[in-house]
C-alpha cells in the first residue's frame, strides 16, 4: 500500500523539533501493517529546487554515480571539513565569522579549540564561510562535502523522519534513497514492513504545472503498490504527482484515518455545527483571510479578530494605530478581477457582518512596544487606540478577557491565525490565553474546538493545549482553502470504495 503522508516537519541539524504530523499518521500505518500489508510511505519535506527526472535519466550511469557519491559523502559534514584544515585556514575562517571577537589576539599556533568554536556557529554561516574558502582554494576534489548534488539536498532528506518513525512504531523502518529508483528496496520487503521513500520533491516534476511531467512520477510510484491511501491533508490543496496523480494511475484512492478525521471535523464546521459558533481569526493580513471571512460570515454567530490584521479593521473604524502593521494603500483583486482598497474592504466586511447579524469583536486594548522586539516593560493601552511611535504586537488583557467570555458562550469554535507575535514571550499571552480558554471549554462544556493548522496549531502545541482540543488540523494552507469554500484536489480525487 502506497501511502501519501505529510511528513513536512521542522528539522534542524537532523533533529525534529515537532513530530505532530508523524504521530498523526501512525494509526493508518498501524492498520496496514497489522493486517500483514507492506506500507510504502511517500512525502515531501520543505521546498528543494529539485531536478527534472528526464534530465537525470538521460545518462542513467551519471545519475547513479551522483546519488552514490551523495550517499557516500553526506555524513562527513561541515565540521569534519573544518577539522582537517590547517591552523592558518581555521583562524582565517573564524576571523570572518560571528565569533571574530573571541579570536582577537589568537595566532595559528595557539591550540585554543578552533574546531570546537566552529561547531557552535549556525549551519548557514558555516556553509557560507566554507564555500568562500573552497572557491578560494579551488580544491573541490579534495573537499567534496560542499558539492551541489543533482536534486538532492542533505538538510531536506527524510532520513531523520525514518529514524523517528522507528521509535514511534517500535520496529525497523527501511529507507529508500531515491523515490524513483526504489523497486529493489520494495521487493525486499515482507508483510508488516514499513519503508519511507526519499523526499519526492527532489524531483521538480512532483509539482510541475504540466500534467505529463507529474504523471511520469505518479506512474513510477504507482508501480510499487497495489493500493493508494492519502493521509496528507496538509497538502490536499496541491494538484501534484503524489496527491492526485497516483490515484489516477491506480484508478482509486482511499482516505487514511487522519484524512478522514480532518474531513469529518471540517464538515461539521461547514455543515450544521452546534450553535452558537465563533470564528477566531488572526494573522498578519486581511488580504490573506478575505475569502475565508466571506465564506464563513453566513455560517457563524460571532467573529473575534486579532493579530496584525485587526489594525486594518481598527483603522477602517477611524481608530489610531500608531506604527502597527496595516495594509493601508494596498489593494486586493476580487473574484471578478476588480481591485479594491484593503482598508475600504475591511470596512465593507464589517458592514456585511452586521447585516448577517454576526457579532464582531475587535481588540479594545493592546500590548505595544516601539519595535518588534522583546521588552520587560511593554506599553499596555487603556483602549483600542495605539499611541504614535508604538506598534501593537498582541491583544491586551481586557481584550483577552472579553474574547474568553465570548468563547465560553459558544458550542463551536474554529480558530485560524494567532492573536499576536507569540514567538516572542512578551507578546504570547493573547494567543496562549485563547488556546487555554478553548481547551478549558472543550473539557468543561463540550465545546467543539477546531484549530485550522499553521501558526495556530504551532501555538497550541507550544503552550501545551493542543491535546485538550477536539481537533488540531495538520494542514495550514489546506484548512484555509477548505474554509474559503474551495474544492481540494487531493480530496476530490479520492473515492468512496472501502
C-alpha positions as CSV (number, residue, x, y, z in Angstrom):
1,X,0.0,0.0,0.0
2,X,1.5,3.3,-1.1
3,X,0.5,6.0,1.5
4,X,1.0,9.7,0.8
5,X,1.7,11.2,4.2
6,X,2.7,14.8,5.2
7,X,6.0,14.5,7.0
8,X,6.9,18.1,6.3
9,X,8.2,18.6,9.8
10,X,10.7,21.1,11.2
11,X,14.2,19.6,11.1
12,X,17.4,21.4,12.1
13,X,20.8,19.6,12.2
14,X,19.0,16.3,11.9
15,X,16.8,17.0,14.9
16,X,13.0,17.1,14.6
17,X,11.5,19.8,16.8
18,X,7.8,18.9,16.3
19,X,6.8,15.4,15.3
20,X,3.0,16.0,15.4
21,X,2.5,15.2,11.8
22,X,4.4,12.0,12.1
23,X,2.5,10.9,15.2
24,X,-0.8,11.7,13.4
25,X,0.0,9.2,10.6
26,X,0.6,6.3,13.0
27,X,-3.0,4.9,13.1
28,X,-3.1,4.5,9.3
29,X,0.3,2.9,9.1
30,X,-0.5,0.6,12.0
31,X,-3.8,-0.5,10.3
32,X,-1.9,-1.6,7.2
33,X,0.9,-3.5,8.8
34,X,-1.3,-5.1,11.4
35,X,-3.2,-6.8,8.6
36,X,0.0,-8.0,7.0
37,X,0.3,-5.3,4.4
38,X,3.5,-3.6,3.3
39,X,3.4,0.1,4.0
40,X,5.3,2.3,1.5
41,X,5.4,6.0,2.7
42,X,6.0,8.9,0.3
43,X,6.2,12.5,1.4
44,X,7.8,15.9,0.7
45,X,10.0,18.0,3.0
46,X,10.5,21.7,2.5
47,X,10.9,23.3,-0.9
48,X,14.0,21.9,-2.6
49,X,14.8,23.3,-6.0
50,X,14.7,19.7,-7.4
51,X,15.7,18.4,-10.8
52,X,13.7,17.1,-13.7
53,X,13.6,13.3,-13.8
54,X,14.1,13.3,-17.6
55,X,17.3,15.3,-17.2
56,X,19.0,12.9,-14.7
57,X,17.8,9.8,-16.6
58,X,19.4,10.9,-19.9
59,X,22.6,9.4,-18.6
60,X,21.5,6.7,-16.1
61,X,25.1,5.9,-15.2
62,X,25.7,9.5,-14.3
63,X,22.6,9.7,-12.2
64,X,23.5,6.6,-10.2
65,X,27.1,7.8,-9.7
66,X,25.8,11.2,-8.5
67,X,23.4,9.6,-6.0
68,X,26.1,7.1,-4.8
69,X,28.6,10.0,-4.2
70,X,25.9,12.0,-2.3
71,X,25.2,9.0,-0.1
72,X,28.9,8.3,0.5
73,X,29.7,11.8,1.4
74,X,26.5,13.0,3.2
75,X,27.7,12.1,6.6
76,X,31.0,13.9,6.6
77,X,29.6,17.3,7.4
78,X,30.9,20.9,7.6
79,X,32.7,20.5,11.0
80,X,34.6,17.4,9.7
81,X,35.6,19.6,6.7
82,X,36.8,22.3,9.1
83,X,38.7,19.9,11.3
84,X,41.1,18.8,8.5
85,X,42.1,22.4,7.6
86,X,45.4,23.9,8.6
87,X,45.6,26.1,11.7
88,X,46.0,29.1,9.5
89,X,42.9,28.3,7.4
90,X,40.9,27.7,10.6
91,X,41.9,31.0,12.1
92,X,41.2,32.9,8.8
93,X,37.6,31.5,8.8
94,X,37.0,32.3,12.5
95,X,38.2,35.8,12.0
96,X,35.4,36.3,9.4
97,X,32.8,34.7,11.5
98,X,30.3,35.9,14.1
99,X,32.8,34.7,16.7
100,X,35.6,37.1,15.5
101,X,35.7,38.9,18.8
102,X,36.6,35.6,20.6
103,X,39.7,35.1,18.4
104,X,41.2,38.6,18.7
105,X,44.9,38.2,19.5
106,X,44.9,34.4,18.7
107,X,47.6,33.0,16.5
108,X,47.6,30.0,14.3
109,X,50.0,28.2,16.8
110,X,47.6,28.7,19.7
111,X,45.8,25.5,20.5
112,X,42.6,27.1,21.7
113,X,40.0,24.7,20.3
114,X,39.3,26.3,17.0
115,X,37.2,23.4,15.8
116,X,35.1,23.5,18.9
117,X,34.4,27.2,18.3
118,X,33.4,26.4,14.7
119,X,30.9,23.8,15.9
120,X,28.9,26.5,17.7
121,X,28.4,28.6,14.5
122,X,24.9,28.5,12.8
123,X,24.8,25.9,10.0
124,X,24.1,28.6,7.3
125,X,27.1,30.6,8.4
126,X,29.3,27.5,8.3
127,X,28.2,26.9,4.8
128,X,28.9,30.5,3.6
129,X,32.4,30.5,5.2
130,X,33.4,27.1,3.8
131,X,32.0,27.9,0.4
132,X,34.2,31.0,0.3
133,X,37.3,29.1,1.3
134,X,36.6,26.4,-1.2
135,X,36.2,28.9,-4.0
136,X,39.5,30.5,-3.0
137,X,41.4,27.2,-2.8
138,X,40.0,25.7,-6.0
139,X,40.2,22.3,-4.3
140,X,36.7,20.9,-4.6
141,X,38.0,17.4,-5.3
142,X,39.9,17.3,-2.0
143,X,36.9,18.6,-0.1
144,X,33.7,17.3,-1.8
145,X,31.4,18.0,1.2
146,X,30.1,21.2,-0.3
147,X,29.5,20.0,-3.8
148,X,26.0,20.5,-5.2
149,X,24.2,17.2,-6.0
150,X,21.6,16.9,-8.6
151,X,18.3,17.4,-6.9
152,X,19.4,16.1,-3.5
153,X,19.8,18.4,-0.5
154,X,21.1,16.9,2.7
155,X,19.1,19.2,5.0
156,X,15.8,18.2,3.3
157,X,16.3,14.4,3.5
158,X,13.6,12.4,5.1
159,X,16.1,10.1,6.8
160,X,15.6,11.7,10.3
161,X,11.9,11.1,9.9
162,X,12.5,7.4,9.3
163,X,14.6,7.3,12.5
164,X,11.8,9.0,14.5
165,X,9.1,6.7,12.9
166,X,11.1,3.7,14.0
167,X,10.9,5.0,17.6
168,X,7.2,5.6,17.4
169,X,6.4,2.2,15.7
170,X,8.8,0.1,17.7
171,X,10.1,-1.7,14.7
172,X,12.6,-1.1,11.8
173,X,11.7,1.4,9.1
174,X,13.5,0.9,5.8
175,X,14.6,3.9,3.8
176,X,14.9,4.2,0.0
177,X,17.4,6.9,-1.0
178,X,15.7,7.6,-4.3
179,X,11.9,7.6,-4.6
180,X,12.2,6.9,-8.3
181,X,14.6,4.0,-8.0
182,X,13.2,2.1,-5.1
183,X,12.0,-1.1,-6.7
184,X,14.8,-3.3,-5.3
185,X,14.1,-2.0,-1.7
186,X,10.4,-2.6,-2.1
187,X,10.9,-6.1,-3.4
188,X,12.9,-6.9,-0.3
189,X,10.0,-6.1,2.0
190,X,7.6,-8.6,3.5
191,X,4.2,-8.4,5.1
192,X,4.2,-6.0,8.1
193,X,7.2,-4.0,6.9
194,X,7.5,-0.2,6.5
195,X,9.6,1.8,4.1
196,X,9.9,5.6,3.6
197,X,10.9,6.9,0.2
198,X,13.2,9.8,0.0
199,X,11.8,13.4,-0.5
200,X,9.5,13.3,-3.6
201,X,10.3,17.0,-4.2
202,X,13.9,16.2,-5.0
203,X,12.3,15.8,-8.5
204,X,10.7,19.0,-9.6
205,X,8.2,17.0,-11.7
206,X,6.3,16.3,-8.5
207,X,4.7,19.8,-8.5
208,X,5.1,20.6,-12.2
209,X,2.3,22.6,-13.9
210,X,2.5,20.2,-16.8
211,X,0.4,17.1,-16.1
212,X,2.6,15.0,-18.4
213,X,5.6,15.7,-16.1
214,X,3.6,14.9,-13.0
215,X,2.3,11.6,-14.4
216,X,5.9,10.4,-15.0
217,X,6.5,10.5,-11.3
218,X,3.0,9.1,-10.5
219,X,3.3,6.1,-12.8
220,X,6.7,5.1,-11.3
221,X,5.4,5.4,-7.7
222,X,2.2,3.6,-8.5
223,X,4.2,0.7,-9.9
224,X,5.4,-0.1,-6.4
225,X,2.0,-0.8,-5.0
226,X,-1.4,-2.4,-5.3
227,X,-3.4,0.3,-3.5
228,X,-3.1,4.0,-2.7
229,X,-4.1,5.7,0.5
230,X,-3.9,9.5,1.0
231,X,-3.3,10.7,4.6
232,X,-1.7,14.0,3.7
233,X,-4.4,16.6,4.4
234,X,-1.7,19.2,4.8
235,X,-1.0,19.1,1.0
236,X,-4.6,18.3,-0.1
237,X,-4.8,21.7,-1.8
238,X,-1.9,20.7,-4.2
239,X,-2.5,19.1,-7.6
240,X,0.7,17.1,-7.6
241,X,2.0,13.7,-8.8
242,X,1.7,12.2,-5.3
243,X,-1.5,13.9,-4.3
244,X,-3.6,13.3,-7.4
245,X,-1.5,11.5,-10.0
246,X,-1.1,8.1,-8.3
247,X,-4.8,7.8,-7.6
248,X,-5.5,8.5,-11.3
249,X,-2.9,5.8,-12.4
250,X,-4.3,3.1,-10.0
251,X,-7.9,4.0,-10.6
252,X,-8.7,4.5,-7.0
253,X,-7.8,6.5,-3.9
254,X,-8.7,5.9,-0.3
255,X,-8.6,8.3,2.7
256,X,-6.4,7.3,5.6
257,X,-7.6,7.8,9.2
258,X,-6.0,11.3,9.5
259,X,-7.5,12.5,6.2
260,X,-10.9,11.1,7.3
261,X,-10.7,12.8,10.7
262,X,-9.8,16.1,9.1
263,X,-12.7,15.9,6.6
264,X,-15.2,15.0,9.3
265,X,-14.3,17.8,11.6
266,X,-14.3,20.5,8.9
267,X,-17.6,19.0,7.6
268,X,-19.1,19.7,11.0
269,X,-18.0,23.3,10.9
270,X,-19.1,23.9,7.3
271,X,-22.3,21.9,7.6
272,X,-24.5,22.1,10.7
273,X,-22.3,22.8,13.7
274,X,-23.6,23.1,17.3
275,X,-24.5,26.7,18.0
276,X,-23.6,29.4,18.8
277,X,-20.5,29.2,16.7
278,X,-17.5,31.6,17.0
279,X,-14.7,32.1,14.5
280,X,-11.4,33.4,15.9
281,X,-9.3,34.8,13.1
282,X,-5.9,36.3,13.4
283,X,-2.6,36.6,11.4
284,X,-0.9,39.4,9.6
285,X,-3.0,40.3,6.5
286,X,-6.7,40.9,5.9
287,X,-6.0,40.1,2.2
288,X,-4.9,36.5,3.2
289,X,-8.2,35.9,5.0
290,X,-10.8,37.8,2.8
291,X,-12.1,34.7,1.2
292,X,-12.3,32.8,4.5
293,X,-14.2,35.7,6.1
294,X,-16.6,36.0,3.2
295,X,-17.3,32.2,3.2
296,X,-17.6,31.9,7.0
297,X,-19.8,35.0,7.7
298,X,-23.1,33.3,6.7
299,X,-22.1,30.3,8.9
300,X,-21.0,31.8,12.2
301,X,-22.6,33.8,15.1
302,X,-19.6,35.6,16.4
303,X,-16.3,36.7,14.9
304,X,-13.2,37.6,17.1
305,X,-10.4,39.3,15.2
306,X,-6.8,39.6,16.5
307,X,-3.3,39.6,15.1
308,X,-1.9,42.4,12.9
309,X,-5.0,42.2,10.6
310,X,-7.0,43.7,13.4
311,X,-5.3,47.0,13.0
312,X,-6.5,47.3,9.4
313,X,-10.1,46.9,10.7
314,X,-9.5,49.4,13.5
315,X,-8.2,51.9,11.0
316,X,-11.3,51.4,8.9
317,X,-13.3,52.4,12.1
318,X,-11.2,55.6,12.4
319,X,-9.0,54.4,15.4
320,X,-5.4,55.4,15.7
321,X,-3.0,52.5,15.2
322,X,0.5,54.2,15.6
323,X,3.2,52.2,13.8
324,X,1.2,48.9,13.8
325,X,1.2,46.9,10.6
326,X,-1.6,48.0,8.3
327,X,-2.5,47.3,4.7
328,X,-3.4,50.9,4.1
329,X,-2.8,51.9,0.4
330,X,-2.7,48.2,-0.7
331,X,-5.3,46.6,-2.9
332,X,-6.9,43.2,-3.3
333,X,-8.1,41.7,-6.6
334,X,-11.5,40.2,-6.0
335,X,-13.1,37.2,-7.8
336,X,-14.4,39.5,-10.5
337,X,-10.9,40.8,-11.3
338,X,-11.5,44.2,-9.8
339,X,-9.1,45.9,-7.4
340,X,-10.3,47.0,-4.0
341,X,-8.6,49.1,-1.4
342,X,-7.9,46.8,1.6
343,X,-9.0,49.3,4.3
344,X,-12.3,50.0,2.5
345,X,-12.8,46.3,2.0
346,X,-12.2,45.7,5.8
347,X,-15.0,48.3,6.4
348,X,-17.3,46.6,3.9
349,X,-16.7,43.2,5.7
350,X,-17.7,44.8,9.0
351,X,-20.9,46.1,7.4
352,X,-21.6,42.7,5.8
353,X,-21.2,41.0,9.2
354,X,-23.6,43.5,10.8
355,X,-26.1,42.7,8.0
356,X,-25.7,39.0,8.7
357,X,-26.3,39.5,12.4
358,X,-22.8,38.4,13.2
359,X,-21.3,39.9,16.4
360,X,-17.8,41.2,15.6
361,X,-15.3,41.8,18.4
362,X,-12.1,43.9,17.8
363,X,-9.3,44.5,20.3
364,X,-10.2,47.0,23.0
365,X,-6.6,47.3,24.3
366,X,-3.1,46.2,23.1
367,X,0.3,45.2,24.2
368,X,2.7,47.6,22.5
369,X,6.4,48.5,22.0
370,X,8.3,50.8,19.8
371,X,9.7,47.9,17.8
372,X,9.0,44.2,17.3
373,X,11.4,43.1,20.0
374,X,11.2,41.6,23.4
375,X,11.0,44.0,26.3
376,X,10.5,43.8,30.1
377,X,8.2,46.8,30.1
378,X,5.7,46.8,27.1
379,X,3.1,49.5,26.9
380,X,-0.5,48.3,27.7
381,X,-3.0,50.7,26.2
382,X,-6.2,51.7,28.1
383,X,-8.4,51.5,25.0
384,X,-8.3,50.4,21.3
385,X,-6.1,53.3,20.1
386,X,-2.4,52.8,19.7
387,X,-0.2,55.9,20.5
388,X,2.1,57.4,17.9
389,X,5.6,55.8,17.8
390,X,4.3,52.5,19.1
391,X,3.2,49.3,17.4
392,X,0.6,46.8,18.8
393,X,2.1,43.3,19.0
394,X,-0.6,41.4,20.9
395,X,-4.1,41.8,22.2
396,X,-4.3,43.3,25.7
397,X,-5.6,41.8,28.9
398,X,-9.1,43.4,28.6
399,X,-9.4,42.0,25.1
400,X,-8.4,38.6,26.2
401,X,-10.9,38.6,29.0
402,X,-13.7,39.7,26.6
403,X,-12.7,37.1,23.9
404,X,-12.7,34.4,26.6
405,X,-16.2,35.4,27.7
406,X,-17.5,35.2,24.1
407,X,-15.9,31.7,23.6
408,X,-17.4,30.5,26.8
409,X,-20.9,31.3,25.5
410,X,-20.4,29.1,22.3
411,X,-20.7,25.4,21.5
412,X,-18.4,25.5,18.4
413,X,-15.1,27.4,17.9
414,X,-12.9,27.5,14.8
415,X,-9.5,29.2,15.2
416,X,-7.2,30.3,12.3
417,X,-4.4,32.7,13.0
418,X,-2.6,33.9,16.2
419,X,-3.5,36.9,18.2
420,X,0.0,38.4,18.3
421,X,3.7,37.7,17.8
422,X,3.5,34.7,20.1
423,X,7.0,33.5,19.2
424,X,8.3,36.3,21.5
425,X,7.2,35.6,25.1
426,X,6.4,39.3,25.7
427,X,3.6,39.1,23.2
428,X,2.4,35.5,23.7
429,X,-0.3,36.0,26.4
430,X,-3.2,36.7,23.9
431,X,-2.6,33.7,21.7
432,X,-1.8,31.3,24.6
433,X,-4.8,32.7,26.5
434,X,-7.2,32.0,23.7
435,X,-5.8,28.4,23.4
436,X,-6.3,27.8,27.1
437,X,-9.8,29.1,27.0
438,X,-10.8,26.9,24.1
439,X,-9.2,23.9,25.8
440,X,-10.9,24.6,29.1
441,X,-14.3,24.9,27.4
442,X,-13.7,21.7,25.5
443,X,-13.2,19.8,28.7
444,X,-15.8,21.6,30.9
445,X,-18.7,22.3,28.5
446,X,-18.0,20.0,25.5
447,X,-17.1,22.9,23.1
448,X,-16.3,21.6,19.6
449,X,-12.9,23.2,19.3
450,X,-11.0,23.1,16.0
451,X,-7.7,24.7,15.2
452,X,-7.1,25.3,11.5
453,X,-3.4,24.3,11.3
454,X,-0.5,26.6,10.6
455,X,0.7,29.1,13.2
456,X,-2.4,28.5,15.4
457,X,-1.6,24.8,15.6
458,X,2.1,25.6,16.4
459,X,1.0,28.0,19.2
460,X,-1.4,25.4,20.7
461,X,1.5,22.8,20.7
462,X,3.9,25.3,22.1
463,X,1.7,26.2,25.1
464,X,0.7,22.6,25.7
465,X,-3.0,23.0,25.0
466,X,-3.2,21.1,21.7
467,X,-4.0,17.7,23.3
468,X,-7.1,19.2,25.0
469,X,-8.7,20.4,21.8
470,X,-11.4,18.5,19.8
471,X,-9.1,18.7,16.7
472,X,-5.9,20.3,15.7
473,X,-5.5,20.3,11.9
474,X,-2.3,19.2,10.3
475,X,-2.9,21.5,7.3
476,X,-2.4,25.2,7.3
477,X,-2.9,26.1,3.6
478,X,-5.3,23.2,3.1
479,X,-7.6,24.1,6.0
480,X,-7.6,27.7,5.0
481,X,-8.7,26.8,1.4
482,X,-11.3,24.5,2.8
483,X,-12.7,27.2,5.0
484,X,-12.7,29.5,2.0
485,X,-15.1,27.1,0.3
486,X,-12.7,25.8,-2.3
487,X,-12.5,22.2,-3.5
488,X,-9.2,20.5,-2.7
489,X,-7.7,18.4,-5.5
490,X,-6.2,15.9,-3.0
491,X,-9.7,15.2,-1.6
492,X,-11.8,15.3,-4.8
493,X,-9.6,12.6,-6.4
494,X,-10.4,10.1,-3.7
495,X,-13.4,7.7,-3.9
496,X,-15.8,6.0,-1.6
497,X,-14.7,2.5,-2.1
498,X,-13.9,0.5,1.1
